[in-house]
Structures are given as C-alpha cells and as structure tokens.
Amino acid sequence: MTRRYFGTDGIRGQSNRFPMTPDLAMRVGIAVGTIFRRGDHRHRVVIGKDTRLSGYMLENAMVAGFTAAGVDAFILGPMPTPAVAMLTRSLRADIGVMISASHNPFEDNGIKLFGPDGFKLSDDLESEIERLIDQDIPAQLVASDKIGRATRIDGVQDRYIEFAKRTMQKDLSLAGLRVVVDTANGAAYRVAPKALWELGAEVFSIGNEPNGMNINLNCGSMHPEALARKVHEVRADIGIALDGDADRVVIVDETGTVVDGDQLMAVIAESWAADQLLRGEGIVATVMSNLGLERFLAGKGLSLARTRVGDRYVVDHMRQNDFNVGGEQSGHIVLSDFATTGDGLVAALQVLSRVKRMDRPVSEVCRRFEPVPQILRNVRTTGKPLENAGVKAAIADAESDLAANGRLVIRPSGTEPLIRVMAEGDDEAQLNRIVEGLVAVIGGVREAA
C-alpha cells in the first residue's frame, strides 16, 4: 500500500513545505499521542532533535500536538538519534521522537518515531498514524483537565555519555590515541568529543560549531575530506566522522583513507567472534553491502544475511533471527547488545577497542578485505519504469550476463524519485558496460513518460 507521509525512515522533506510543516508535525503528535495513550498512567513522550534551524519550529509543534492528546512531553534538545531511542526506554516513555533528516542538508527535516521498547515503529503502526493524521483533529483531543505538560530535561547528555562509555571494556582506556572527531555540526557535537576524552583519548574536534544551517555541510560522514585533512594535520591515529543525527559513522585511518561501514562490520564481527560474543553465526547487512564482505565472512566460517535497504529492515531481521551485529555500508551499524538502532559513537568505540587490543595501526586493523568493484548510478525518474517490459528484459539480460561472477541490485529510492542501479563483480569493465546500458534504458523510459 502506498503511504502518503512515511518513507523508509519516518517522515522527511523540505522544511516548511509539505509534509514537513508545523501543521503536520502537530497532527503527527496528536495522532501518535492518541494511539499510545493506553492505560490509566500518565503518558509521556521524549522529544529530541538535531541542530537544524527548523528543529525549533517542529519541536514546538510536536509538543503542542502531544500535550493536546494528553501526553506529557519531555524535551531533550539536541541529542543523537540513538540517545533518544535509549532514553525512551530509560525514562519509561510511551513514545520517542527524533526530529532530524539525518545526513540530508539543513533545508530538510524529518520525524523518526520509537516505541516504548526503543525500536522504530512497524509498518502497521505507521499506517494507523497516517489514518489518524487525516482525520478531524477535535475527535482526538482530550478534555481541558487532561492536557499534558511540557518539561525540558537536564542532564540527558551526561546520561548518554555514560551509556556509551559502558559499552567499552571496563579495563580498557583510549590513552595514547590521538583522535579527530567530526560531528557534522550535528546532534553529537557535545557528547561525542566529551565521551572520547573521558575514555582517555587526546581529542581534536571539527564540525562542532552548529549554527542551524551548517549541519552536514562539507563535513561529517557524507564529506570525510575535511576529516582526512585534519588527521594529516595533527598526525592523528584515527578520524571518526558521524552524520547529522549520529546514527552512522565512517572512519579515516592514519593515512587519510576512508573506511566504510562494510569494513567496520567486518572488524566488529571478527572481534566479537573471537571473544565468543557474536550471535547468529554471522551478521546482517543489506543488498548494497560489498561482495568482498560476504567472502571475508565466509572465510571465517560466518554468514552474511542480506535484507532490503534501510536499517529498520536490518534490525527486524536481527530481532527475528537472534543476530547481534548488523548494519549498512553507509555506516549505520546496529549492535543490539547495546542499542536498538544504529549508533555511530558506540560503533566507533568498538573499533577503537579492537585497535587498542591489537596495538596495530588503524589502516591495518580496519582493512579486513579487498572490496569487489561496485558501480552505482542513480536515474531520476517519473512514473514506474521498473514495470516497463523493455526495462524488465534489459535487467534479465544483465543478470544473465553477470551470472555467477557478481551481483545486480536495482531498486527505487525510499526517499527520492530515483532508481538506483548497482552492479558488482570482479570485472570492472563488464560492470560499467552493464550499468551504463541499464541507466540508458531506464532513463529512456523516464524521458518518454
């Protein structure tokens, strides 16, 4: 069923344009508050945000919606997405809200929702929320004496820092490591540098001066070039780049080379397997993760279970099949022993732990496999070109051409009007030929639409 508001990761769009308007944010608050107003206890929601200018507007609108639905609102201010998920459980809230568009530019914003267990909501619940959003508001409002209260909560940053530190071994210190951390002028601009420093590292921070409009701007996990330069400048051992809401991470080693999520998952999987901590006899990743990761894990006697793109699908598979490590090539890494969603800081701490224990350079520790060539192209679309007979035939021919030598993944984007075409295998020339041919066929359908 096509949904009007929710995409693969909550509701997202350009601020002050449908659907990211204060009116809709208030309606979401009323609808969600109505659904989660169960039982006779005082109901509560925790609301966090990143550093976007529009966060003030949407935060106030959501507080109005929730309190109008009879739910007490606990306002956290700028906090990482994983911190909001953790605090939803810790504060025994009925619902958690993160106002963020993750790695998108500041003009965009979004609404992510967590249930009382700290996990993202199911498709069924999101469909029920959509149904209520479009209903008349007065039917969902509580009586005057039942209106909720709004309270700003102090001390939540320190609470999250202590949580993150406890994910490291008690006897392990980061003393002796020079660490550059780029917080993308986003939600972790205070907590990430402080946690690393308290664990003993010598910390250099960049991307830690948010002004409401510079989140993810030429910094963070989407733009690690500035981090690589800083690592060279201060001769750091490692660079850590988070995105705007700190649920993803990429690493830069001491040579300035970027290490993606696939390599980081390989590091953690190998480490946890050696310590007999890894469950599920492998890890969970999406169809976009590199074939080299799959081959590396197989060489260690471990499996790679693949899901649709989106960390929620990774988490669902992990929960259903008792895996405790999963993630995406982009750097969303979910370690379910600690968190219910991707946590860039916690994942980075696991990598730093491995670096300290091996006492080897990051370039050696984090280069676990040779990536297979992977070609990705985006085709802007109108309509549904993947349903076109000519496109289907071209895809079938491409799959036959690749046969056992690689993989082909073609999928619509969950957030933009794009078709993503990805091919990987050992013959890069063959991959380029296949991808360019498919892009031309799909693009031709788009132009004719």
Order of alpha helices (4+ residues) and beta strands (2+ residues): beta-beta-alpha-beta-alpha-beta-alpha-beta-beta-alpha-beta-alpha-beta-alpha-beta-alpha-beta-beta-beta-alpha-beta-alpha-beta-alpha-beta-beta-alpha-alpha-beta-alpha-beta-beta-alpha
